[in-house]
Structure formats: structure tokens, C-alpha cells
Amino acid sequence: MNYTYMVRCADGTLYTGWTNNLEKRVEAHNSGNGAKYTRSRLPVELVYYESFETKEEAMRREYYVKRLTRGQKLKLISSMI
């Protein structure tokens, strides 16, 4: 499986990415070995994810989600609850 995900950083900002191992990726973010953006905003909390069969689908969705406004991202997160 491949995933598009969003984490909420300690400063309240949202980070979007993709991975093929969701648990390991969130752990990497929280250990400071994730994205450069999240390293100074620890800890992060997984707030949203979608699963896909292929890496390409997950990457396309990541590209789309990254271009949403913050308000649209928050609506997406609340739709998962």
C-alpha cells in the first residue's frame, strides 16, 4: 500500500507527504529524520491519510492536497473523523 498523509506539527502547521509505510514515516518525522520542514516543529501527529494501490496515485494525490488552502485541508481532515 501507498499513502498520502497529513501531519499536524507542534506549531499547528500542516505537512503533507506520501509514503509506503505510514507508521515508519510518522516515527521518522518524530525522531527528527523526516522532512526538513517538520524537524523544527516536533512532535507531529498524524491527522489524515488515504491509501492507494500505486506510488503514482499517492504522489498525484499529495500534489493535489499540497495545493489546497489551509481551510480546505482542515475540511479534509474533519471528513476523516
VOKE-55231 format. One record per atom (N, C-alpha, C, O): residue in three letters; atom name; x, y, z. Coordinates in pm, 1 decimal, decimal comma. Last residue first. Example, Ala and Ser with C-alpha at 12.3 -4.5 7.8 and 13.67 -1.06 7.14 Angstrom:
+------+------+----------+----------+----------+
! type ! atom !       c1 !       c2 !       c3 !
+------+------+----------+----------+----------+
!  SER !    N !   1285,0 !   -225,0 !    708,0 !
!  SER !   CA !   1367,0 !   -106,0 !    714,0 !
!  SER !    C !   1290,0 !      3,0 !    787,0 !
!  SER !    O !   1340,9 !    113,8 !    803,9 !
!  ALA !    N !   1319,0 !   -569,0 !    780,0 !
!  ALA !   CA !   1230,0 !   -450,0 !    780,0 !
!  ALA !    C !   1320,0 !   -330,0 !    780,0 !
!  ALA !    O !   1423,6 !   -331,9 !    846,5 !
+------+------+----------+----------+----------+
//
This chain:
+------+------+----------+----------+----------+
! type ! atom !       c1 !       c2 !       c3 !
+------+------+----------+----------+----------+
!  ILE !    N !  -1289,9 !   1208,9 !   1036,5 !
!  ILE !   CA !  -1331,1 !   1177,8 !   1174,9 !
!  ILE !    C !  -1467,3 !   1114,1 !   1178,1 !
!  ILE !    O !  -1517,6 !   1081,5 !   1285,6 !
!  MET !    N !  -1251,5 !   1291,1 !    781,2 !
!  MET !   CA !  -1199,1 !   1159,3 !    818,2 !
!  MET !    C !  -1248,3 !   1115,9 !    955,3 !
!  MET !    O !  -1247,8 !    996,8 !    986,0 !
!  SER !    N !  -1334,9 !   1547,6 !    761,9 !
!  SER !   CA !  -1416,0 !   1445,9 !    693,6 !
!  SER !    C !  -1371,8 !   1303,9 !    729,5 !
!  SER !    O !  -1446,8 !   1208,2 !    710,0 !
!  SER !    N !  -1135,0 !   1692,1 !    882,9 !
!  SER !   CA !  -1258,7 !   1669,6 !    958,9 !
!  SER !    C !  -1348,6 !   1566,7 !    892,8 !
!  SER !    O !  -1430,7 !   1504,5 !    960,2 !
!  ILE !    N !   -948,2 !   1695,7 !    671,2 !
!  ILE !   CA !   -916,4 !   1628,2 !    796,7 !
!  ILE !    C !  -1044,8 !   1596,9 !    874,2 !
!  ILE !    O !  -1060,6 !   1486,0 !    925,4 !
!  LEU !    N !  -1089,0 !   1853,4 !    488,1 !
!  LEU !   CA !  -1049,7 !   1718,4 !    451,9 !
!  LEU !    C !  -1020,2 !   1636,3 !    577,8 !
!  LEU !    O !  -1062,4 !   1521,2 !    588,9 !
!  LYS !    N !  -1100,0 !   2092,1 !    630,5 !
!  LYS !   CA !  -1224,4 !   2022,9 !    596,2 !
!  LYS !    C !  -1195,6 !   1877,1 !    560,5 !
!  LYS !    O !  -1270,7 !   1787,6 !    599,4 !
!  LEU !    N !   -826,9 !   2152,7 !    635,4 !
!  LEU !   CA !   -895,4 !   2126,0 !    762,5 !
!  LEU !    C !  -1027,9 !   2055,4 !    738,6 !
!  LEU !    O !  -1065,9 !   1968,1 !    816,6 !
!  LYS !    N !   -785,2 !   2198,8 !    362,7 !
!  LYS !   CA !   -716,2 !   2086,9 !    427,4 !
!  LYS !    C !   -785,4 !   2051,2 !    559,3 !
!  LYS !    O !   -800,7 !   1933,4 !    591,5 !
!  GLN !    N !   -936,8 !   2428,1 !    329,0 !
!  GLN !   CA !   -975,4 !   2306,8 !    256,4 !
!  GLN !    C !   -909,3 !   2183,9 !    318,0 !
!  GLN !    O !   -970,2 !   2077,2 !    324,6 !
!  GLY !    N !   -787,6 !   2604,3 !    490,4 !
!  GLY !   CA !   -927,6 !   2574,8 !    520,4 !
!  GLY !    C !   -975,3 !   2447,3 !    453,3 !
!  GLY !    O !  -1046,4 !   2367,4 !    514,3 !
!  ARG !    N !   -545,3 !   2614,1 !    350,0 !
!  ARG !   CA !   -549,2 !   2557,0 !    485,8 !
!  ARG !    C !   -691,6 !   2518,2 !    523,9 !
!  ARG !    O !   -714,2 !   2412,4 !    582,6 !
!  THR !    N !   -602,7 !   2510,1 !      8,6 !
!  THR !   CA !   -586,9 !   2611,2 !    112,0 !
!  THR !    C !   -588,3 !   2543,0 !    248,4 !
!  THR !    O !   -628,3 !   2427,2 !    260,0 !
!  LEU !    N !   -409,9 !   2271,5 !   -183,0 !
!  LEU !   CA !   -533,3 !   2316,4 !   -118,1 !
!  LEU !    C !   -502,3 !   2428,7 !    -20,0 !
!  LEU !    O !   -389,8 !   2440,8 !     28,5 !
!  ARG !    N !   -172,3 !   2171,4 !   -271,7 !
!  ARG !   CA !   -218,5 !   2296,0 !   -331,9 !
!  ARG !    C !   -351,5 !   2345,7 !   -275,5 !
!  ARG !    O !   -400,3 !   2451,1 !   -316,3 !
!  LYS !    N !   -140,5 !   1930,7 !   -146,9 !
!  LYS !   CA !    -47,4 !   2038,1 !   -112,9 !
!  LYS !    C !    -92,7 !   2173,2 !   -167,6 !
!  LYS !    O !    -55,0 !   2277,7 !   -114,5 !
!  VAL !    N !   -328,8 !   1772,1 !   -282,9 !
!  VAL !   CA !   -356,1 !   1817,1 !   -145,7 !
!  VAL !    C !   -264,9 !   1933,6 !   -106,4 !
!  VAL !    O !   -309,7 !   2026,1 !    -38,6 !
!  TYR !    N !   -195,2 !   1722,9 !   -532,2 !
!  TYR !   CA !   -324,2 !   1792,0 !   -526,0 !
!  TYR !    C !   -347,6 !   1852,9 !   -387,2 !
!  TYR !    O !   -382,0 !   1970,5 !   -375,4 !
!  TYR !    N !     32,4 !   1584,9 !   -448,2 !
!  TYR !   CA !     47,0 !   1706,6 !   -527,5 !
!  TYR !    C !    -81,1 !   1789,6 !   -520,4 !
!  TYR !    O !    -76,0 !   1911,6 !   -504,6 !
!  GLU !    N !    -90,4 !   1362,3 !   -329,3 !
!  GLU !   CA !     -8,1 !   1453,1 !   -248,9 !
!  GLU !    C !      4,3 !   1587,9 !   -319,9 !
!  GLU !    O !    -11,9 !   1692,8 !   -257,7 !
!  ARG !    N !   -202,0 !   1244,1 !   -556,9 !
!  ARG !   CA !   -290,1 !   1297,1 !   -453,2 !
!  ARG !    C !   -214,4 !   1394,3 !   -363,2 !
!  ARG !    O !   -268,7 !   1497,9 !   -324,9 !
!  ARG !    N !     31,6 !   1168,0 !   -689,7 !
!  ARG !   CA !    -62,0 !   1260,5 !   -754,2 !
!  ARG !    C !   -153,7 !   1325,5 !   -651,4 !
!  ARG !    O !   -180,1 !   1445,6 !   -657,0 !
!  MET !    N !    135,0 !    987,0 !   -503,4 !
!  MET !   CA !    210,5 !   1108,6 !   -534,9 !
!  MET !    C !    121,5 !   1212,7 !   -603,4 !
!  MET !    O !    135,0 !   1332,3 !   -577,7 !
!  ALA !    N !    -57,4 !    785,8 !   -512,2 !
!  ALA !   CA !    -30,6 !    856,1 !   -386,3 !
!  ALA !    C !     41,4 !    987,4 !   -411,7 !
!  ALA !    O !     11,4 !   1088,2 !   -347,8 !
!  GLU !    N !    -28,5 !    703,7 !   -779,2 !
!  GLU !   CA !   -156,7 !    757,0 !   -730,9 !
!  GLU !    C !   -136,8 !    838,5 !   -604,2 !
!  GLU !    O !   -192,7 !    947,3 !   -590,1 !
!  GLU !    N !    237,0 !    609,8 !   -775,4 !
!  GLU !   CA !    199,8 !    721,8 !   -861,7 !
!  GLU !    C !     68,1 !    785,3 !   -817,9 !
!  GLU !    O !     54,9 !    907,7 !   -819,4 !
!  LYS !    N !    226,5 !    388,7 !   -611,1 !
!  LYS !   CA !    302,5 !    505,5 !   -568,0 !
!  LYS !    C !    260,7 !    628,5 !   -647,7 !
!  LYS !    O !    250,5 !    738,3 !   -592,9 !
!  THR !    N !    -96,7 !    226,2 !   -595,5 !
!  THR !   CA !     33,2 !    256,1 !   -657,0 !
!  THR !    C !     95,9 !    382,5 !   -599,3 !
!  THR !    O !     27,5 !    470,2 !   -546,4 !
!  GLU !    N !   -320,5 !    199,6 !   -428,8 !
!  GLU !   CA !   -251,7 !     80,3 !   -478,0 !
!  GLU !    C !   -111,3 !    112,4 !   -528,8 !
!  GLU !    O !    -18,0 !     34,9 !   -507,8 !
!  PHE !    N !   -358,4 !    403,7 !   -135,9 !
!  PHE !   CA !   -362,2 !    384,2 !   -280,6 !
!  PHE !    C !   -285,2 !    258,4 !   -317,5 !
!  PHE !    O !   -195,1 !    216,2 !   -245,0 !
!  SER !    N !   -521,5 !    572,8 !    134,9 !
!  SER !   CA !   -438,3 !    464,6 !     81,7 !
!  SER !    C !   -464,7 !    444,1 !    -66,9 !
!  SER !    O !   -575,7 !    463,8 !   -116,5 !
!  GLU !    N !   -485,1 !    871,0 !    322,4 !
!  GLU !   CA !   -559,8 !    796,5 !    221,7 !
!  GLU !    C !   -466,8 !    687,8 !    170,1 !
!  GLU !    O !   -345,7 !    708,5 !    162,3 !
!  TYR !    N !   -500,6 !   1046,7 !    635,5 !
!  TYR !   CA !   -432,1 !    965,6 !    535,9 !
!  TYR !    C !   -531,8 !    901,6 !    441,1 !
!  TYR !    O !   -648,1 !    880,7 !    475,7 !
!  TYR !    N !   -447,7 !   1275,8 !    903,3 !
!  TYR !   CA !   -521,7 !   1237,2 !    783,0 !
!  TYR !    C !   -436,7 !   1145,3 !    696,9 !
!  TYR !    O !   -315,4 !   1163,4 !    686,3 !
!  VAL !    N !   -291,9 !   1322,7 !   1123,1 !
!  VAL !   CA !   -430,5 !   1369,6 !   1129,5 !
!  VAL !    C !   -513,8 !   1326,5 !   1009,3 !
!  VAL !    O !   -636,3 !   1338,7 !   1011,4 !
!  LEU !    N !    -27,4 !   1242,6 !   1328,3 !
!  LEU !   CA !    -97,1 !   1203,0 !   1206,6 !
!  LEU !    C !   -243,3 !   1242,9 !   1218,3 !
!  LEU !    O !   -311,7 !   1202,1 !   1312,2 !
!  GLU !    N !    167,4 !   1493,0 !   1467,1 !
!  GLU !   CA !     57,9 !   1399,3 !   1492,1 !
!  GLU !    C !    -10,2 !   1369,3 !   1358,7 !
!  GLU !    O !    -46,3 !   1461,1 !   1284,9 !
!  VAL !    N !    500,7 !   1571,4 !   1575,9 !
!  VAL !   CA !    392,9 !   1576,5 !   1478,2 !
!  VAL !    C !    289,8 !   1469,7 !   1512,5 !
!  VAL !    O !    320,4 !   1369,9 !   1577,9 !
!  PRO !    N !    661,2 !   1771,9 !   1836,3 !
!  PRO !   CA !    626,2 !   1647,5 !   1767,5 !
!  PRO !    C !    517,3 !   1671,7 !   1662,6 !
!  PRO !    O !    451,8 !   1775,9 !   1660,4 !
!  LEU !    N !    854,8 !   1967,9 !   1599,5 !
!  LEU !   CA !    817,9 !   1841,5 !   1664,3 !
!  LEU !    C !    744,6 !   1865,2 !   1794,9 !
!  LEU !    O !    764,0 !   1969,0 !   1858,2 !
!  ARG !    N !    962,8 !   2142,2 !   1413,3 !
!  ARG !   CA !    822,9 !   2158,6 !   1455,3 !
!  ARG !    C !    770,0 !   2033,2 !   1524,2 !
!  ARG !    O !    653,3 !   1997,5 !   1508,3 !
!  SER !    N !   1199,0 !   2102,6 !   1290,5 !
!  SER !   CA !   1196,3 !   2208,3 !   1392,0 !
!  SER !    C !   1056,5 !   2230,4 !   1448,1 !
!  SER !    O !   1033,6 !   2326,2 !   1522,0 !
!  ARG !    N !   1131,5 !   1893,6 !   1112,4 !
!  ARG !   CA !   1237,2 !   1877,0 !   1212,7 !
!  ARG !    C !   1233,3 !   1980,6 !   1324,1 !
!  ARG !    O !   1261,5 !   1948,9 !   1439,6 !
!  THR !    N !    952,3 !   1946,2 !    907,0 !
!  THR !   CA !    898,0 !   1901,9 !   1036,3 !
!  THR !    C !   1003,3 !   1895,1 !   1146,9 !
!  THR !    O !    967,4 !   1891,3 !   1264,5 !
!  TYR !    N !   1114,4 !   2025,3 !    689,2 !
!  TYR !   CA !   1012,1 !   2115,1 !    741,3 !
!  TYR !    C !    968,2 !   2075,8 !    882,1 !
!  TYR !    O !    948,8 !   2162,5 !    967,4 !
!  LYS !    N !   1265,1 !   1799,9 !    627,4 !
!  LYS !   CA !   1332,8 !   1916,0 !    685,2 !
!  LYS !    C !   1232,0 !   2009,9 !    752,0 !
!  LYS !    O !   1259,6 !   2066,9 !    857,5 !
!  ALA !    N !   1100,3 !   1492,2 !    710,7 !
!  ALA !   CA !   1120,8 !   1608,1 !    623,7 !
!  ALA !    C !   1188,4 !   1722,3 !    699,0 !
!  ALA !    O !   1170,1 !   1738,2 !    819,7 !
!  GLY !    N !   1263,7 !   1289,0 !    950,1 !
!  GLY !   CA !   1165,3 !   1304,8 !    843,5 !
!  GLY !    C !   1201,2 !   1423,8 !    757,0 !
!  GLY !    O !   1318,7 !   1452,1 !    733,4 !
!  ASN !    N !   1412,8 !   1262,8 !   1172,2 !
!  ASN !   CA !   1469,6 !   1210,6 !   1047,6 !
!  ASN !    C !   1372,1 !   1217,9 !    931,0 !
!  ASN !    O !   1396,1 !   1159,4 !    825,4 !
!  GLY !    N !   1300,6 !   1322,6 !   1412,2 !
!  GLY !   CA !   1383,4 !   1425,0 !   1350,9 !
!  GLY !    C !   1447,1 !   1381,6 !   1220,5 !
!  GLY !    O !   1527,2 !   1455,6 !   1163,3 !
!  SER !    N !   1122,7 !   1150,0 !   1510,2 !
!  SER !   CA !   1260,9 !   1131,2 !   1557,1 !
!  SER !    C !   1356,0 !   1233,4 !   1495,9 !
!  SER !    O !   1476,1 !   1232,2 !   1523,3 !
!  ASN !    N !    889,7 !   1218,1 !   1378,7 !
!  ASN !   CA !    900,5 !   1248,2 !   1521,5 !
!  ASN !    C !   1040,5 !   1226,4 !   1578,4 !
!  ASN !    O !   1072,7 !   1279,6 !   1684,6 !
!  HIS !    N !    943,1 !   1121,3 !   1118,3 !
!  HIS !   CA !    919,2 !   1264,5 !   1142,1 !
!  HIS !    C !    945,4 !   1297,8 !   1288,5 !
!  HIS !    O !   1015,2 !   1394,5 !   1318,9 !
!  ALA !    N !    962,6 !    847,6 !   1176,6 !
!  ALA !   CA !   1078,9 !    920,0 !   1122,8 !
!  ALA !    C !   1063,0 !   1070,1 !   1144,1 !
!  ALA !    O !   1157,8 !   1138,2 !   1183,2 !
!  GLU !    N !    700,4 !    793,1 !   1255,3 !
!  GLU !   CA !    809,4 !    776,5 !   1351,8 !
!  GLU !    C !    934,1 !    853,3 !   1306,8 !
!  GLU !    O !   1002,4 !    915,9 !   1388,0 !
!  VAL !    N !    579,9 !    834,6 !   1009,7 !
!  VAL !   CA !    544,9 !    923,5 !   1121,2 !
!  VAL !    C !    652,2 !    914,0 !   1230,4 !
!  VAL !    O !    689,9 !   1014,7 !   1290,4 !
!  ARG !    N !    699,7 !    620,4 !    868,8 !
!  ARG !   CA !    720,7 !    759,3 !    825,4 !
!  ARG !    C !    689,0 !    857,8 !    936,9 !
!  ARG !    O !    762,8 !    954,3 !    957,1 !
!  LYS !    N !    609,3 !    392,3 !    999,1 !
!  LYS !   CA !    753,1 !    420,1 !    996,9 !
!  LYS !    C !    779,8 !    566,0 !    959,3 !
!  LYS !    O !    872,1 !    628,0 !   1012,2 !
!  GLU !    N !    332,8 !    410,7 !    942,4 !
!  GLU !   CA !    383,5 !    412,5 !   1080,7 !
!  GLU !    C !    530,8 !    453,0 !   1085,6 !
!  GLU !    O !    571,0 !    537,0 !   1166,1 !
!  LEU !    N !    330,6 !    397,4 !    653,2 !
!  LEU !   CA !    279,0 !    512,5 !    727,6 !
!  LEU !    C !    335,1 !    521,4 !    869,1 !
!  LEU !    O !    380,1 !    627,9 !    911,2 !
!  ASN !    N !    499,2 !    327,0 !    393,5 !
!  ASN !   CA !    493,8 !    272,0 !    529,3 !
!  ASN !    C !    457,9 !    385,8 !    624,9 !
!  ASN !    O !    544,6 !    460,1 !    670,9 !
!  ASN !    N !    514,6 !    463,6 !    166,2 !
!  ASN !   CA !    463,4 !    327,5 !    152,4 !
!  ASN !    C !    460,5 !    255,9 !    287,4 !
!  ASN !    O !    424,0 !    138,6 !    295,3 !
!  THR !    N !    401,2 !    807,5 !    138,5 !
!  THR !   CA !    491,3 !    703,1 !    186,2 !
!  THR !    C !    432,8 !    566,3 !    151,7 !
!  THR !    O !    316,4 !    555,1 !    113,0 !
!  TRP !    N !    383,1 !   1165,3 !    112,9 !
!  TRP !   CA !    339,1 !   1032,0 !     72,8 !
!  TRP !    C !    443,6 !    932,0 !    121,2 !
!  TRP !    O !    559,7 !    967,1 !    142,1 !
!  GLY !    N !    258,2 !   1464,1 !    280,9 !
!  GLY !   CA !    358,9 !   1382,8 !    213,4 !
!  GLY !    C !    298,4 !   1252,4 !    164,7 !
!  GLY !    O !    177,5 !   1231,5 !    174,0 !
!  THR !    N !    210,7 !   1777,0 !    438,2 !
!  THR !   CA !    155,5 !   1670,1 !    354,7 !
!  THR !    C !    268,4 !   1595,7 !    285,8 !
!  THR !    O !    363,6 !   1657,1 !    237,7 !
!  TYR !    N !    165,8 !   1942,5 !    741,5 !
!  TYR !   CA !    262,8 !   1894,9 !    643,9 !
!  TYR !    C !    200,3 !   1777,4 !    569,7 !
!  TYR !    O !    143,1 !   1688,0 !    632,1 !
!  LEU !    N !     42,5 !   2233,1 !    901,3 !
!  LEU !   CA !     15,5 !   2101,9 !    844,0 !
!  LEU !    C !    123,0 !   2068,3 !    741,6 !
!  LEU !    O !    166,1 !   2154,2 !    664,7 !
!  THR !    N !     96,8 !   2398,4 !   1220,4 !
!  THR !   CA !    100,5 !   2390,6 !   1075,0 !
!  THR !    C !     77,2 !   2247,0 !   1029,3 !
!  THR !    O !     90,2 !   2152,3 !   1107,0 !
!  GLY !    N !    115,1 !   2391,6 !   1494,4 !
!  GLY !   CA !    -18,2 !   2400,0 !   1434,7 !
!  GLY !    C !    -20,0 !   2394,8 !   1283,2 !
!  GLY !    O !   -127,2 !   2387,6 !   1223,1 !
!  ASP !    N !    356,4 !   2340,4 !   1606,5 !
!  ASP !   CA !    320,5 !   2482,1 !   1591,6 !
!  ASP !    C !    185,7 !   2502,4 !   1522,1 !
!  ASP !    O !    146,3 !   2615,5 !   1494,0 !
!  ALA !    N !    373,3 !   2064,2 !   1588,8 !
!  ALA !   CA !    354,6 !   2124,5 !   1720,8 !
!  ALA !    C !    315,0 !   2270,7 !   1712,4 !
!  ALA !    O !    247,0 !   2321,1 !   1801,8 !
!  CYS !    N !    186,7 !   1966,1 !   1292,7 !
!  CYS !   CA !    309,6 !   1993,4 !   1366,6 !
!  CYS !    C !    277,0 !   2061,8 !   1499,2 !
!  CYS !    O !    165,9 !   2111,3 !   1518,8 !
!  ARG !    N !     -5,5 !   1713,5 !   1171,0 !
!  ARG !   CA !    -12,1 !   1845,8 !   1233,4 !
!  ARG !    C !    112,7 !   1860,7 !   1318,1 !
!  ARG !    O !    140,7 !   1777,8 !   1404,7 !
!  VAL !    N !     24,8 !   1549,2 !    856,9 !
!  VAL !   CA !     53,7 !   1555,4 !    999,9 !
!  VAL !    C !     37,4 !   1699,3 !   1045,9 !
!  VAL !    O !     62,6 !   1793,8 !    971,2 !
!  MET !    N !   -126,5 !   1358,2 !    606,7 !
!  MET !   CA !   -102,2 !   1490,8 !    663,3 !
!  MET !    C !    -72,4 !   1473,9 !    811,1 !
!  MET !    O !   -136,0 !   1394,8 !    880,7 !
!  TYR !    N !    -56,1 !   1144,1 !    320,9 !
!  TYR !   CA !    -87,2 !   1171,2 !    461,6 !
!  TYR !    C !    -64,6 !   1317,5 !    495,3 !
!  TYR !    O !      5,2 !   1390,3 !    424,6 !
!  THR !    N !   -102,8 !    881,8 !    103,9 !
!  THR !   CA !    -88,4 !   1026,4 !    111,3 !
!  THR !    C !   -132,6 !   1061,3 !    252,3 !
!  THR !    O !   -236,0 !   1013,1 !    298,5 !
!  TYR !    N !     49,9 !    562,1 !     65,2 !
!  TYR !   CA !    -35,2 !    654,9 !    138,6 !
!  TYR !    C !      0,3 !    800,4 !    108,7 !
!  TYR !    O !    116,7 !    836,1 !     91,0 !
!  ASN !    N !     31,4 !    228,8 !    -56,0 !
!  ASN !   CA !     95,5 !    360,2 !    -58,3 !
!  ASN !    C !     -2,2 !    460,6 !      0,0 !
!  ASN !    O !   -123,6 !    445,5 !    -14,4 !
!  MET !    N !     82,4 !   -119,5 !      0,0 !
!  MET !   CA !      0,0 !      0,0 !      0,0 !
!  MET !    C !     86,6 !    125,6 !      0,0 !
!  MET !    O !    199,2 !    126,5 !     49,7 !
+------+------+----------+----------+----------+
//
